[in-house]
Amino acid sequence: MIAIMFILFLALLLSGVPIAYSLGLSSLYYLAGSGIPLTVIAQKFYTGIDSFTLLCIPGFMLAGALMNGGGITKRILNFCNAFLGHYTGSLALVNIVASMVFAGISGTAIADVCSLGAMLIPAMVEDGYDDDFSVAVTASSSVVGPIIPPSVPMVIAGSCVSISVGKMFQAGLIPGILLGLALCVPTYLISVKRRYAKHRKAGWKERWEATKDAIWALLMPLILLGGILSGIFTPTEASIVTCVYALVVGVFIYKEIRLADVPRIVWENMRSCASIIILIGLANVFAYILTAERIPQMVANGILSITRNRIVVILLINVVLIFVGMFMESLAAILITFPVLLPVAMAIGMDPVHFALMGILNLMLGLTTPPVGMCTCTASQIARISAFKGFKAAVPFLAASLVVLMMVAFIPGLTLWIPTIFN
């Protein structure tokens, strides 16, 4: 019965049915055939979404939308360009650094692509960069978004396997910075090889003006991270603080959002969040069935029967996640794989926070790889090139990201040092 459920799920997924409905329909088939009351669907759906922590999701997503509409994104780009504009491949480097700053606000990779990509990809192409390179840089750097806190995937991971979201936010800071710096290496080398443009060095007066103009934008991630790391507010409270801050800055300081625009922005955000909440609820039904059938224990026993060597097990976990991430949307992949693989990680003594960071980083790389690669596909649409061309250009950046993934996997201190200090 469970095998048929998996086959049905994969068949629906491959036929183009949205993943949330694929999870729901395959779960419905299993429950109807096993004689379990169908009221379980409603019960487990509600249990999956009945979490105070999940309020982070609409909060951070709304903050990202308000930030983009309020001129904050534009000022972040101007600030980065003032300090990096004189380097070869300056716009590409600005793209990455801006993604690192933007990551401290939006919490999602796709928000990064849509906001920064819409501005930077056309600007890069106009400045002489190859369109596929522009797409690759934008898509690859967007992966930093869910690693540097805040992070919607971390919120979802914490809710489905009961790991502290606050600790994950703390743990993501160093890996996120490392990932951003690692992406700068192939960016600069390719830019030098292809002789991409560099611009005149901005004077300190210009840099001061750019900093002054962007100060309210730059304070947002500092307030957010400072508040979470110091314990002044929880991640959920931080999402609301960020929304209020973005609204005040956009409406009253930068004056690029009218109060009349706010209902439209909130409505669009509600629609985006609703699809995520439905996915979480139906994934919880699917996870309930997996737990009832003892699938996590079977997978754990299967992997550990092959080897108990810590290094090999961690490599096997990463191979599984990379494979899943290539074909499945990242949030759904977290909801399905984390309950299954966490027992395996804990059996070899891996800290749950360490496992969660490694898993999230791994699955985020799937946003840039074929065949799904949502971030690469979105960036390719902005540049009006084929997704295949974008995937091909992203290979050097994927290689740099995999190096960081291995560092995170095998050097626990990179993720656990900051949580140890603050707890």
TITOR-825579 format. One record per residue (C-alpha): residue in three letters; z, y, x. Coordinates in steps of 0.05 Angstrom, whole numbers, padded with zeros to 5 digits, always signed. Example, Ala and Ser with C-alpha at 12.3 -4.5 7.8 and 13.67 -1.06 7.14 Angstrom:
! residues 2
ALA+00156-00090+00246SER+00143-00021+00273
END
This chain:
! residues 423
MET+00000+00000+00000ILE+00019+00049+00055ALA-00045+00032+00093ILE-00087+00048+00032MET-00049+00114+00025PHE-00067+00133+00096ILE-00140+00113+00086LEU-00144+00154+00022PHE-00112+00214+00057LEU-00163+00211+00114ALA-00221+00200+00066LEU-00202+00261+00024LEU-00192+00302+00087LEU-00260+00283+00116SER-00294+00297+00050GLY-00271+00370+00051VAL-00211+00367+00004PRO-00158+00419+00026ILE-00104+00385+00066ALA-00048+00403+00018TYR-00085+00368-00039SER-00103+00309+00006LEU-00029+00299+00020GLY-00011+00307-00054LEU-00065+00260-00082SER-00052+00205-00031SER+00023+00210-00045LEU+00010+00207-00120TYR-00031+00143-00110TYR+00025+00110-00070LEU+00080+00129-00119ALA+00040+00109-00181GLY+00024+00041-00150SER+00094+00027-00125GLY+00129+00039-00191ILE+00171+00097-00165PRO+00181+00150-00220LEU+00131+00207-00211THR+00188+00256-00221VAL+00201+00244-00146ILE+00141+00289-00132ALA+00174+00348-00165GLN+00241+00333-00134LYS+00216+00325-00063PHE+00167+00384-00070TYR+00225+00429-00090THR+00270+00401-00035GLY+00217+00417+00016ILE+00212+00490-00003ASP+00285+00502-00021SER+00303+00531+00046PHE+00331+00600+00062THR+00297+00595+00130LEU+00228+00591+00098LEU+00236+00663+00075CYS+00216+00680+00147ILE+00144+00661+00131PRO+00127+00714+00079GLY+00169+00764+00118PHE+00133+00757+00185MET+00064+00750+00153LEU+00076+00814+00112ALA+00100+00850+00175GLY+00035+00830+00210ALA-00007+00856+00152LEU+00031+00922+00150MET+00025+00929+00225ASN-00049+00919+00224GLY-00060+00967+00167GLY-00012+01018+00195GLY-00049+01031+00260ILE+00001+00994+00303THR-00051+00945+00329LYS-00097+01001+00351ARG-00041+01035+00390ILE-00021+00970+00425LEU-00094+00963+00449ASN-00096+01035+00474PHE-00031+01025+00511CYS-00054+00961+00545ASN-00121+00992+00563ALA-00088+01052+00596PHE-00053+01006+00646LEU-00106+00952+00655GLY-00172+00989+00644HIS-00188+00996+00718TYR-00189+00920+00732THR-00252+00879+00731GLY-00256+00847+00662SER-00207+00899+00636LEU-00222+00890+00562ALA-00213+00815+00568LEU-00146+00825+00603VAL-00126+00876+00550ASN-00143+00824+00497ILE-00093+00774+00527VAL-00037+00825+00540ALA-00045+00854+00471SER-00040+00784+00442MET+00026+00775+00479VAL+00053+00840+00449PHE+00024+00825+00380ALA+00056+00756+00384GLY+00124+00789+00380ILE+00108+00813+00310SER+00059+00770+00271GLY+00082+00698+00287THR+00014+00667+00272ALA-00048+00653+00315ILE-00098+00666+00259ALA-00068+00735+00246ASP-00079+00751+00320VAL-00152+00730+00317CYS-00167+00768+00253SER-00134+00833+00273LEU-00146+00838+00348GLY-00211+00799+00346ALA-00242+00844+00294MET-00231+00903+00341LEU-00240+00873+00410ILE-00297+00823+00403PRO-00348+00876+00382ALA-00320+00924+00435MET-00325+00871+00489VAL-00397+00853+00471GLU-00416+00927+00470ASP-00384+00935+00539GLY-00428+00880+00568TYR-00386+00817+00560ASP-00421+00753+00537ASP-00407+00739+00464ASP-00382+00668+00476PHE-00334+00692+00531SER-00307+00745+00483VAL-00296+00692+00430ALA-00262+00644+00480VAL-00214+00697+00506THR-00195+00720+00436ALA-00185+00649+00409SER-00148+00623+00470SER-00100+00682+00475SER-00084+00677+00400VAL-00047+00612+00415VAL+00007+00655+00448GLY+00024+00681+00378PRO+00063+00621+00353ILE+00099+00610+00420ILE+00129+00679+00433PRO+00178+00692+00376PRO+00175+00703+00318SER+00135+00641+00300VAL+00116+00613+00232PRO+00104+00543+00261MET+00174+00544+00291VAL+00203+00561+00223ILE+00166+00503+00191ALA+00186+00455+00247GLY+00258+00476+00240SER+00257+00465+00165CYS+00226+00396+00168VAL+00268+00365+00224SER+00331+00408+00220ILE+00326+00442+00288SER+00356+00512+00297VAL+00300+00563+00287GLY+00340+00614+00327LYS+00344+00568+00387MET+00269+00554+00382PHE+00255+00628+00381GLN+00297+00636+00444ALA+00264+00576+00477GLY+00193+00601+00464LEU+00199+00665+00504ILE+00187+00638+00575PRO+00132+00588+00556GLY+00096+00643+00516ILE+00096+00691+00575LEU+00074+00635+00622LEU+00017+00618+00576GLY-00007+00690+00572LEU-00005+00697+00648ALA-00040+00631+00658LEU-00097+00653+00613CYS-00106+00716+00655VAL-00126+00673+00715PRO-00192+00643+00688THR-00205+00709+00652TYR-00203+00749+00717LEU-00241+00697+00758ILE-00297+00692+00707SER-00300+00767+00700VAL-00308+00776+00775LYS-00360+00722+00779ARG-00402+00752+00723ARG-00388+00823+00746TYR-00362+00848+00680ALA-00346+00921+00673LYS-00285+00958+00697HIS-00269+01030+00680ARG-00237+01088+00716LYS-00164+01084+00731ALA-00124+01124+00680GLY-00079+01178+00707TRP-00004+01176+00697LYS-00010+01232+00646GLU-00059+01191+00604ARG-00013+01130+00611TRP+00046+01171+00588GLU+00007+01196+00527ALA-00015+01125+00509THR+00057+01101+00517LYS+00084+01158+00475ASP+00034+01144+00421ALA+00049+01070+00421ILE+00124+01074+00429TRP+00139+01058+00356ALA+00092+00998+00360LEU+00123+00973+00425LEU+00194+00981+00399MET+00180+00932+00342PRO+00179+00867+00383LEU+00237+00893+00426ILE+00280+00906+00365LEU+00260+00839+00336LEU+00272+00797+00398GLY+00334+00836+00418GLY+00365+00827+00349ILE+00352+00752+00348LEU+00373+00738+00420SER+00436+00779+00414GLY+00455+00748+00347ILE+00455+00814+00309PHE+00412+00783+00255THR+00383+00714+00239PRO+00308+00698+00242THR+00305+00705+00167GLU+00339+00773+00168ALA+00294+00792+00227SER+00232+00781+00184ILE+00258+00831+00132VAL+00278+00881+00185THR+00208+00876+00215CYS+00176+00888+00147VAL+00218+00950+00134TYR+00204+00977+00204ALA+00129+00964+00198LEU+00128+00998+00130VAL+00166+01060+00153VAL+00124+01067+00216GLY+00058+01056+00180VAL+00073+01103+00122PHE+00117+01159+00150ILE+00104+01161+00226TYR+00033+01139+00238LYS+00014+01156+00166GLU-00043+01106+00164ILE-00016+01068+00103ARG-00011+01102+00036LEU+00045+01079-00011ALA-00011+01063-00061ASP-00038+01011-00011VAL+00028+00973-00007PRO+00021+00933-00072ARG-00048+00908-00050ILE-00022+00887+00018VAL+00038+00852-00013TRP-00007+00816-00064GLU-00055+00791-00010ASN+00004+00768+00031MET+00033+00731-00029ARG-00032+00692-00038SER-00033+00672+00035CYS+00040+00651+00034ALA+00032+00611-00031SER-00018+00565+00002ILE+00031+00551+00060ILE+00088+00538+00012ILE+00046+00489-00028LEU+00028+00454+00036ILE+00102+00449+00057GLY+00123+00421-00011LEU+00069+00368-00014ALA+00079+00349+00059ASN+00152+00337+00043VAL+00131+00287-00011PHE+00086+00253+00040ALA+00142+00253+00092TYR+00190+00222+00040ILE+00142+00163+00032LEU+00136+00155+00108THR+00212+00155+00114ALA+00220+00105+00057GLU+00170+00059+00091ARG+00206+00068+00158ILE+00143+00093+00192PRO+00180+00138+00242GLN+00222+00079+00265MET+00161+00035+00270VAL+00124+00086+00312ALA+00185+00097+00356ASN+00194+00022+00366GLY+00120+00014+00380ILE+00118+00067+00434LEU+00183+00046+00465SER+00161-00027+00466ILE+00103-00006+00511THR+00148+00031+00560ARG+00214+00067+00564ASN+00193+00108+00624ARG+00208+00181+00606ILE+00146+00209+00639VAL+00099+00159+00606VAL+00131+00167+00537ILE+00124+00243+00541LEU+00051+00235+00561LEU+00039+00187+00502ILE+00072+00237+00454ASN+00026+00292+00480VAL-00036+00248+00474VAL-00018+00233+00401LEU-00007+00306+00386ILE-00071+00329+00421PHE-00110+00278+00380VAL-00078+00299+00315GLY-00086+00373+00331MET-00161+00364+00341PHE-00170+00341+00270MET-00113+00370+00229GLU-00090+00440+00212SER-00031+00456+00256LEU+00022+00470+00203ALA+00007+00405+00166ALA+00006+00368+00233ILE+00077+00394+00247LEU+00102+00371+00179ILE+00072+00302+00187THR+00082+00286+00261PHE+00149+00317+00279PRO+00192+00272+00234VAL+00155+00212+00264LEU+00156+00231+00338LEU+00224+00266+00343PRO+00262+00199+00343VAL+00218+00175+00400ALA+00233+00238+00440MET+00308+00233+00427ALA+00308+00160+00447ILE+00288+00180+00518GLY+00340+00235+00520MET+00294+00294+00504ASP+00329+00354+00473PRO+00302+00368+00402VAL+00288+00441+00418HIS+00250+00421+00481PHE+00210+00371+00440ALA+00195+00422+00386LEU+00169+00474+00435MET+00126+00423+00471GLY+00098+00397+00405ILE+00084+00466+00376LEU+00048+00488+00440ASN+00008+00423+00440LEU-00014+00430+00368MET-00030+00503+00376LEU-00082+00484+00429GLY-00117+00447+00373LEU-00133+00515+00342THR-00183+00524+00399THR-00212+00454+00404PRO-00268+00419+00364PRO-00279+00398+00310VAL-00230+00440+00268GLY-00208+00494+00318MET-00192+00547+00265CYS-00182+00604+00315THR-00246+00590+00353CYS-00285+00583+00289THR-00257+00649+00261ALA-00272+00686+00326SER-00342+00656+00327GLN-00354+00682+00257ILE-00332+00752+00279ALA-00381+00749+00338ARG-00435+00715+00295ILE-00446+00658+00343SER-00442+00582+00333ALA-00374+00550+00336PHE-00401+00500+00387LYS-00418+00558+00434GLY-00347+00584+00427PHE-00315+00516+00439LYS-00357+00507+00502ALA-00336+00574+00530ALA-00263+00560+00516VAL-00259+00500+00564PRO-00232+00539+00625PHE-00178+00571+00582LEU-00160+00503+00552ALA-00151+00476+00622ALA-00103+00533+00640SER-00065+00521+00575LEU-00058+00447+00589VAL-00026+00463+00657VAL+00026+00505+00620LEU+00036+00449+00569MET+00051+00399+00625MET+00100+00448+00656VAL+00136+00457+00590ALA+00136+00381+00579PHE+00166+00362+00646ILE+00209+00423+00664PRO+00261+00427+00608GLY+00292+00489+00639LEU+00231+00531+00619THR+00250+00522+00545LEU+00325+00509+00548TRP+00348+00562+00598ILE+00351+00621+00549PRO+00382+00581+00491THR+00435+00557+00541ILE+00452+00628+00561PHE+00458+00655+00490ASN+00494+00595+00459
END
